[in-house]
Each structure stands twice: as structure tokens, then as C-alpha cells.
Amino acid sequence: MAPPSLASAGSALASFLFVWAMLRNYIPKELHFFISTTFRKALSFLNPYHHIKLHEYSGERMRRDELYSSAEAYLSSVCLHHARKLKAELRRKSDRPLLTIDDHEEVTDTFNGARVWWHASRHLPKSNTIFGFNSNMEERRFHKRHRQLIENDYLKHVLAQGRAITACNRQRRLFTNNSTSSGTRGRVWSHVAFEHPATFDTLAMDPEKKKEIIDDLMTFREGKEYYNRIGKAWKRGYLLYGPPGTGKSTMIAAIANLLEYDVYDLELTAVKNNTDLRKIFLETTSKSIIVIEDIDCSLDLSGKRKDKKKRPNDETERALPTATEEIDKANNVTLSGLLNFIDGLWSACGGERIIIFTTNHIEKLDPALIRRGRMDMHIEMSYCTFEAFKVLAKNYLGVENHRLFSSIRELLLEMKVSPADVAEGLMLKNSKDKDVDVYLENLIEELNKVKQKAEKKAEDEGGQQKN
């Protein structure tokens, strides 16, 4: 029940509005404007509430606002028990529905003695959802005391807590870029849930090298203040190189799972030109890994400068473009454009990004593309070593030591075989047969076959050279 003072004020206001509606048509425009302005000022003076609106989409590109997302996550975690209307969503790989606050629902929160009301509403004309909150004040100057608290402390608190909750609950995604000519209604990226199970524990690699990579990644993730202090964009580049089957894609998945980042798989051949490449980059988010696999095969980025062609002498030669010119016209992403993408001014738009290139032939790449500062860490994904084999044996067979390990060590020292080939030899072919000896003996047999083929090939090549 409202207090008598508020009831009297409400009755007086209703009477005034009724009389005003009857007399407004008989009042001169100048007096009408004066009375309306004075009335609005009086209402503003008497209103004890201040409002702040958080729009879901903002900016020219209408990207989802991070403060809105953080506030939505914060309220769904802290104030969920106050809400009467909820939304339920079933996430993938989860048997428990995720509950959030429904639209047009009001909840309350308390922060350092200030009470805050949150209300969700949807504006259909602009297709924006707005969370607005107001602080209740019991006296006239109450807003001045709590406004500073809300602006300086509460919003930062909501943002920090919301980010942490979002990172804990969110489903990470694997993105791929759409072709610029495919007509996807302006959508640059398509995505699916990222569910790759690879981790550094299951990655077949020398433990010391693995630790070095993990330490570098963790230093990067915690390095926001450091990068600001030295004046560099908060990004880092990794070049993964080595023969096929050595685990480059698995390494990318392990990095994503360690840092809990989204993955953007960038297909350069689907990008029309350098301008579209910049647009694609701007649509990526922070806490993400941008991957260009087999970069030596994606485009001609070997760095070999073409000689300037002499101008043709006759009109016929001018009118007929060469095959190379037709290809260049169809795909104009250049080495210069790619360098600006990873290390130019545009690379500083956003932060906490990792850029990864993979290649089977590092010698084919332009030195400018892979120099330190662009690709900060070069990681060689080599053939299977004995230390890498022990990781695979533990993963696939559950053993850390065995009498046949010494024979496998000698074979791996004498030959080059990829971790993928070794892993294939260790995979269970029959769920009923779990005899470790059988699998290790079969692996030794397969390695001996590969060794004999390699020796025969070397002999044949040696004989051809003598002839």
C-alpha cells in the first residue's frame, strides 16, 4: 500500500493532467510551450530514479555489446532466484538445461548498500533488446550519492563477474569464413560447436618442448598489461611446420582447449581481395585463434617477385589478358595484404588473439611472412621420437613401460615415421583383444616394413645416380 503522501501526490497529478487535457487547446502556443517545459522539469526534479540503458547491439556493424552480454550472464547467475519468468536452453553435451531470465522480467540486486532494479524489454522496431536499471532513492539527493557508486564500481563489477561466468559456461565455437560471392546475407563467418578432445597431455611430443610451448601460451594469456606497457598489439603468432601427419592440427586443438579460445579457420582462397580480408578480421572476437592451414598451398606467397612485363606493342596483345592476369583478377589477396592483416595497423583492432600458420614446406615461405614479430614462435612438428611414442603408448594402451620399448626406441632412431602412423599401429582393432604385447609386436613389425621400404628406395636412388 502506498504512503498517504504518495497517494495525495498521485491524485493531484491525475487531476492536473485531466484539467490540462481540457485547457491545452485554448492556450497560446508560447504559453503552452512554457507550461510543458516547466512541467517536464518539475517531473524530472521530483523523480527519484536514474536510468541507464544497455543496448544489445551497438556500433555501425551492429555487433553484440560485451557489457550487455556480461550483464545478462551476471543477472542469470546472481539474480536468477528472484525471477518468476525464466528461459530454458539445452546446451550440447549437457543433460542439464541452462536457465536465464526471460524478457520483460524485473529483478533486483544489491551492491554496497545500493539497491538496483533490472528490467528487460524488447523493442521490435529496432530488433534490439535493452537491459535498463535504476537505483531507488528514499530521499531527494539519494541519486547523487549512489550514481558515482553505480558508474565507477557497480558496472565494473558486473562486467568482470559476467566475463568470468560467460567464460565458464560458454560453448566454444569453430568458425569458417564464407565465400564473399556466395550470398550469405552479409554473414562473414559460419560456425559449429568446437568439440575436439585434444590436449597437451595427449599430444605426442617431447615433454620439454611441450612445456616450453605451454609456458609461452600462459605468459601470453596473462600479458595484457605487459603488451600495453611495451606498446604492442596483444597478439602472438605461431608457425607450425613439419611433414604431414606430425600433429599440426592436433596442436592447434590442444592450444584452443588449453586457453579456452574460439578457433577461426580462415580459408584464403575464399577471400576475394585485401579489403574483404580486413572485413573478415574485424568480425573476429577477442580470445580467439585465427588459423591459416597449409599457407604455402593457399596462395602464391613464396615471395618471388615477378618481373615487370614490358608494355605490349600491338592492340591485340593488349586486349588478351594472360592466364596469370585472369587468376590475379579473380583473387587479389596479396602478400602485402596478408602482412597488414597479421602485423599492420588493423591487427591492433581488438586484443588477445593468436595467429597460427601451418605448412609442410617452410622453405617455400617468404622470410618477411614468418619473421619474428609476425610469427613469434616457430614450432617444428617432427617425426615421431621415442618420447613422443611413450605418450602415444600411454594414451592408446595405458602403459608407461614395457620390455619391447627398447626395440621400438632403436627403430625410431634409425627411421623417419610420423606420429600419426605410429598411432595407427597402436589403435585397438578388436575391442575384445587388449593384449599389449600383441599390439607392440605388430607395431615393431610395421616399423620394420617401413624401414625396409626406405632402405630399398635409398638403394634404388643411389643406383640411378651412378647410372
ChimeraX attribute file (.defattr): number of C-alpha atoms within 10 A of each C-alpha:
attribute: neighborCount
match mode: 1-to-1
recipient: residues
	/A:1	4
	/A:2	7
	/A:3	7
	/A:4	9
	/A:5	8
	/A:6	10
	/A:7	12
	/A:8	12
	/A:9	11
	/A:10	12
	/A:11	10
	/A:12	12
	/A:13	11
	/A:14	12
	/A:15	11
	/A:16	11
	/A:17	11
	/A:18	11
	/A:19	10
	/A:20	14
	/A:21	9
	/A:22	9
	/A:23	11
	/A:24	14
	/A:25	10
	/A:26	8
	/A:27	12
	/A:28	9
	/A:29	11
	/A:30	8
	/A:31	11
	/A:32	15
	/A:33	12
	/A:34	10
	/A:35	15
	/A:36	13
	/A:37	12
	/A:38	12
	/A:39	12
	/A:40	11
	/A:41	12
	/A:42	11
	/A:43	11
	/A:44	12
	/A:45	10
	/A:46	10
	/A:47	11
	/A:48	17
	/A:49	15
	/A:50	15
	/A:51	11
	/A:52	14
	/A:53	15
	/A:54	18
	/A:55	17
	/A:56	20
	/A:57	19
	/A:58	13
	/A:59	8
	/A:60	6
	/A:61	9
	/A:62	10
	/A:63	11
	/A:64	14
	/A:65	14
	/A:66	17
	/A:67	19
	/A:68	22
	/A:69	18
	/A:70	21
	/A:71	22
	/A:72	20
	/A:73	24
	/A:74	22
	/A:75	22
	/A:76	23
	/A:77	16
	/A:78	13
	/A:79	18
	/A:80	17
	/A:81	12
	/A:82	15
	/A:83	16
	/A:84	11
	/A:85	13
	/A:86	15
	/A:87	12
	/A:88	12
	/A:89	10
	/A:90	11
	/A:91	13
	/A:92	11
	/A:93	8
	/A:94	8
	/A:95	8
	/A:96	11
	/A:97	12
	/A:98	14
	/A:99	14
	/A:100	19
	/A:101	24
	/A:102	16
	/A:103	16
	/A:104	14
	/A:105	15
	/A:106	20
	/A:107	19
	/A:108	18
	/A:109	15
	/A:110	12
	/A:111	12
	/A:112	10
	/A:113	8
	/A:114	17
	/A:115	14
	/A:116	17
	/A:117	15
	/A:118	21
	/A:119	17
	/A:120	19
	/A:121	15
	/A:122	14
	/A:123	9
	/A:124	8
	/A:125	6
	/A:126	8
	/A:127	10
	/A:128	15
	/A:129	19
	/A:130	20
	/A:131	20
	/A:132	17
	/A:133	21
	/A:134	20
	/A:135	23
	/A:136	16
	/A:137	18
	/A:138	10
	/A:139	8
	/A:140	12
	/A:141	10
	/A:142	15
	/A:143	19
	/A:144	11
	/A:145	11
	/A:146	20
	/A:147	17
	/A:148	11
	/A:149	16
	/A:150	20
	/A:151	11
	/A:152	11
	/A:153	13
	/A:154	19
	/A:155	15
	/A:156	13
	/A:157	15
	/A:158	19
	/A:159	20
	/A:160	15
	/A:161	18
	/A:162	25
	/A:163	18
	/A:164	14
	/A:165	16
	/A:166	15
	/A:167	14
	/A:168	10
	/A:169	11
	/A:170	10
	/A:171	16
	/A:172	19
	/A:173	17
	/A:174	19
	/A:175	20
	/A:176	17
	/A:177	18
	/A:178	19
	/A:179	17
	/A:180	17
	/A:181	9
	/A:182	9
	/A:183	9
	/A:184	12
	/A:185	6
	/A:186	9
	/A:187	13
	/A:188	19
	/A:189	18
	/A:190	13
	/A:191	14
	/A:192	11
	/A:193	12
	/A:194	17
	/A:195	14
	/A:196	13
	/A:197	10
	/A:198	18
	/A:199	16
	/A:200	19
	/A:201	12
	/A:202	16
	/A:203	20
	/A:204	27
	/A:205	27
	/A:206	17
	/A:207	15
	/A:208	10
	/A:209	11
	/A:210	14
	/A:211	13
	/A:212	10
	/A:213	17
	/A:214	16
	/A:215	10
	/A:216	12
	/A:217	17
	/A:218	12
	/A:219	12
	/A:220	18
	/A:221	16
	/A:222	11
	/A:223	15
	/A:224	16
	/A:225	10
	/A:226	13
	/A:227	15
	/A:228	11
	/A:229	9
	/A:230	8
	/A:231	9
	/A:232	12
	/A:233	20
	/A:234	22
	/A:235	27
	/A:236	22
	/A:237	24
	/A:238	21
	/A:239	23
	/A:240	25
	/A:241	22
	/A:242	19
	/A:243	16
	/A:244	16
	/A:245	19
	/A:246	24
	/A:247	23
	/A:248	24
	/A:249	15
	/A:250	19
	/A:251	19
	/A:252	23
	/A:253	24
	/A:254	20
	/A:255	21
	/A:256	22
	/A:257	20
	/A:258	15
	/A:259	15
	/A:260	18
	/A:261	23
	/A:262	24
	/A:263	27
	/A:264	23
	/A:265	18
	/A:266	20
	/A:267	17
	/A:268	20
	/A:269	14
	/A:270	18
	/A:271	21
	/A:272	17
	/A:273	19
	/A:274	19
	/A:275	12
	/A:276	15
	/A:277	20
	/A:278	16
	/A:279	12
	/A:280	19
	/A:281	19
	/A:282	16
	/A:283	12
	/A:284	20
	/A:285	18
	/A:286	15
	/A:287	19
	/A:288	23
	/A:289	28
	/A:290	22
	/A:291	22
	/A:292	19
	/A:293	21
	/A:294	16
	/A:295	22
	/A:296	20
	/A:297	15
	/A:298	13
	/A:299	15
	/A:300	15
	/A:301	19
	/A:302	18
	/A:303	14
	/A:304	10
	/A:305	7
	/A:306	6
	/A:307	6
	/A:308	6
	/A:309	6
	/A:310	6
	/A:311	8
	/A:312	10
	/A:313	8
	/A:314	8
	/A:315	8
	/A:316	9
	/A:317	11
	/A:318	11
	/A:319	9
	/A:320	9
	/A:321	10
	/A:322	11
	/A:323	9
	/A:324	9
	/A:325	11
	/A:326	10
	/A:327	10
	/A:328	13
	/A:329	12
	/A:330	12
	/A:331	17
	/A:332	16
	/A:333	23
	/A:334	15
	/A:335	18
	/A:336	14
	/A:337	17
	/A:338	17
	/A:339	15
	/A:340	16
	/A:341	19
	/A:342	23
	/A:343	19
	/A:344	15
	/A:345	10
	/A:346	15
	/A:347	19
	/A:348	16
	/A:349	14
	/A:350	16
	/A:351	16
	/A:352	20
	/A:353	24
	/A:354	25
	/A:355	20
	/A:356	21
	/A:357	22
	/A:358	22
	/A:359	21
	/A:360	20
	/A:361	15
	/A:362	18
	/A:363	11
	/A:364	16
	/A:365	17
	/A:366	16
	/A:367	12
	/A:368	14
	/A:369	20
	/A:370	19
	/A:371	14
	/A:372	13
	/A:373	14
	/A:374	19
	/A:375	22
	/A:376	15
	/A:377	18
	/A:378	15
	/A:379	16
	/A:380	15
	/A:381	23
	/A:382	21
	/A:383	22
	/A:384	26
	/A:385	21
	/A:386	20
	/A:387	15
	/A:388	19
	/A:389	22
	/A:390	20
	/A:391	21
	/A:392	25
	/A:393	24
	/A:394	13
	/A:395	18
	/A:396	17
	/A:397	17
	/A:398	12
	/A:399	13
	/A:400	12
	/A:401	11
	/A:402	11
	/A:403	9
	/A:404	12
	/A:405	17
	/A:406	11
	/A:407	12
	/A:408	19
	/A:409	15
	/A:410	11
	/A:411	19
	/A:412	20
	/A:413	12
	/A:414	9
	/A:415	18
	/A:416	16
	/A:417	21
	/A:418	20
	/A:419	24
	/A:420	17
	/A:421	16
	/A:422	21
	/A:423	17
	/A:424	12
	/A:425	20
	/A:426	22
	/A:427	15
	/A:428	15
	/A:429	11
	/A:430	7
	/A:431	6
	/A:432	7
	/A:433	10
	/A:434	12
	/A:435	10
	/A:436	17
	/A:437	12
	/A:438	12
	/A:439	19
	/A:440	21
	/A:441	16
	/A:442	14
	/A:443	20
	/A:444	20
	/A:445	13
	/A:446	15
	/A:447	21
	/A:448	15
	/A:449	12
	/A:450	16
	/A:451	18
	/A:452	13
	/A:453	12
	/A:454	14
	/A:455	13
	/A:456	12
	/A:457	12
	/A:458	12
	/A:459	12
	/A:460	11
	/A:461	11
	/A:462	11
	/A:463	10
	/A:464	9
	/A:465	8
	/A:466	6
	/A:467	5
